[in-house]
Structures are given as C-alpha cells and as structure tokens.
Amino acid sequence: MISERFRVIRAARNKTMADMADICGCTAQLICKWEAGTSHPNSSALLAIAKELDCSVEWLLDSAPLDFHSTATAPQGKHAKYWVRAVLDELAEQRAALVLP
C-alpha cells in the first residue's frame, strides 16, 4: 500500500511532510492525504518521491503489506526507531538482492 510505504520511508529518511510537499510541488495537507490513503500521488509526484527517498516507484506501489503490523499499531515514541530500523534493514536486503555480482 503506497500510503503505508510512503509514510514509513519518509519517516526513515527524516523528511517532514513540508519537505516532501516542497519536493513534489504540493501542500503538506496533500501529503497527509497520501499517507492516510484518501488520495494518491500522480506519476510526476511518484517519481519525485522515489528519487528523493532513494527507493523505486515499484516498491512504493507494491500492494503487498510490509512484514510488520500495520503502521497504525506500530510502536510509538522511543520504540518506533526499532521498527523503522527493521524497515530499513528490509529495504537494504531487497536492494542487495537486486545488485548483480
């Protein structure tokens, strides 16, 4: 789900909604809607997101849930960093699998 993946990777890359709004040429309110799943980015915004957050558009659009509980039930506060680290580890593993020897 793009909303979950976008929210997770944006947080992992320490980008605010305002940062992403500047990059995508939209408002922070629209970014909030994307993360809530009530709206979706257009193709040019998807490309900008993927470039800025160093991920693929395919990964963002993948409908498979992340290997975690929903972000709605993810740990909050000081425990959230461990959850985000696990997501980053998953991304690193996927990237390593794509690299040719």
C-alpha positions as CSV (number, residue, x, y, z in Angstrom):
1,M,0.0,0.0,0.0
2,I,1.5,3.3,-1.1
3,S,0.3,5.2,1.9
4,E,2.0,2.9,4.4
5,R,5.2,2.5,2.4
6,F,5.4,6.3,1.8
7,R,4.8,7.1,5.5
8,V,7.4,4.6,6.6
9,I,10.2,5.5,4.2
10,R,9.6,9.3,4.7
11,A,10.0,8.9,8.4
12,A,13.0,6.7,8.0
13,R,14.7,9.3,5.8
14,N,13.9,12.1,8.4
15,K,11.8,14.1,5.9
16,T,8.8,16.1,7.1
17,M,5.5,16.4,5.2
18,A,6.6,20.0,4.5
19,D,9.9,18.8,3.0
20,M,8.0,16.3,0.7
21,A,5.4,19.0,-0.3
22,D,8.3,21.3,-1.5
23,I,9.8,18.4,-3.4
24,C,6.5,17.4,-5.0
25,G,5.2,20.9,-5.6
26,C,2.1,20.5,-3.5
27,T,0.9,21.2,0.0
28,A,1.6,19.4,3.2
29,Q,-2.1,18.7,3.5
30,L,-2.0,16.7,0.3
31,I,1.0,14.7,1.6
32,C,-1.1,14.0,4.7
33,K,-3.9,12.7,2.5
34,W,-1.5,10.5,0.6
35,E,-0.2,9.0,3.8
36,A,-3.8,8.5,5.1
37,G,-4.7,6.7,1.9
38,T,-7.5,9.1,1.0
39,S,-5.7,10.4,-2.1
40,H,-2.8,9.2,-4.2
41,P,0.2,11.0,-5.8
42,N,0.3,11.5,-9.6
43,S,3.1,10.0,-11.7
44,S,5.3,13.0,-11.5
45,A,5.0,13.2,-7.7
46,L,5.7,9.4,-7.5
47,L,8.9,9.9,-9.5
48,A,10.0,12.8,-7.3
49,I,9.2,10.8,-4.1
50,A,11.2,7.8,-5.3
51,K,14.2,10.0,-6.3
52,E,14.2,11.9,-3.0
53,L,13.7,8.9,-0.7
54,D,16.0,6.7,-2.7
55,C,13.5,3.9,-3.4
56,S,11.8,2.6,-6.5
57,V,8.4,3.5,-7.7
58,E,7.7,-0.2,-7.9
59,W,8.4,-0.6,-4.2
60,L,6.1,2.3,-3.4
61,L,3.3,0.8,-5.5
62,D,3.7,-2.7,-4.2
63,S,0.4,-3.8,-2.8
64,A,2.0,-6.4,-0.5
65,P,1.9,-5.3,3.1
66,L,5.2,-4.7,4.8
67,D,6.3,-7.5,7.1
68,F,5.2,-5.7,10.1
69,H,1.9,-5.0,11.8
70,S,0.0,-2.0,10.4
71,T,1.7,1.4,11.0
72,A,-1.4,2.2,13.0
73,T,-0.3,-0.3,15.6
74,A,3.4,0.2,15.2
75,P,5.3,1.3,18.3
76,Q,5.3,5.0,19.0
77,G,7.7,7.3,20.7
78,K,11.1,6.0,21.7
79,H,10.3,2.4,20.5
80,A,9.4,3.5,16.9
81,K,13.1,3.8,16.0
82,Y,13.5,0.0,16.3
83,W,10.5,-0.6,13.9
84,V,11.9,1.9,11.4
85,R,15.3,0.2,11.6
86,A,13.6,-3.1,10.7
87,V,12.0,-1.5,7.6
88,L,15.4,-0.1,6.6
89,D,17.0,-3.5,7.0
90,E,14.3,-5.0,4.8
91,L,15.0,-2.3,2.1
92,A,18.7,-3.0,2.3
93,E,18.2,-6.7,1.8
94,Q,16.0,-6.1,-1.2
95,R,18.5,-3.7,-2.7
96,A,21.3,-6.2,-2.1
97,A,19.3,-8.9,-3.8
98,L,19.0,-6.7,-6.9
99,V,22.7,-6.0,-7.2
100,L,24.4,-8.2,-9.8
101,P,27.7,-9.9,-8.8
